[in-house]
């Protein structure tokens, strides 16, 4: 299932023309998220490929994200994937509350970068999460070479960019 991310209305990004995400099950409990960014990759500030370790504050730079809310529960999970292959996973009791590191297997992240395309595939082991159906919020923070950040998501709430907001969880899976 292919989903297009939309640029936050008050953002500007010279280096990106589009971002799409393909969402698919590989097998029971294993989710594949394939982010594809097209544009002028030289206009972006990308972290160098590094060891695939857990790291905080990845959202301060180019980072792809997935928010997963099981059923109608207010609790949700946040996953961050950097092109460097660093990652983060958090669990929340409700909207921006009760944040803690999620106990989850490390995702497998594969990054490919060309002059007009950046592809990032993240394979998530979700067997430890409560059963679905799930509501997904898919998003990205893109840092341009000049340091400016832009915010991309399936949907944006009114006000400032806020990927945690319930209005962003628009994909049922």
Buried (B, 14 or more C-beta within 10 A) or exposed (E): EEBEBBBBEEBEBBBBEEBBBEBEEEEEEBBBBBBBBBBBBEBBBBBEBEEBEBBEEBBEBBBBBBBBBBEEEEBBBBBBBBBBBBBBBBBBEEEEEEEEEBEBEBBBBEBEBEEEEBBBBBBBBBEEBEEBEBBBBBBBBBBBEEEBBBBBBBBBBEEEBBBBBBEBBBBEB
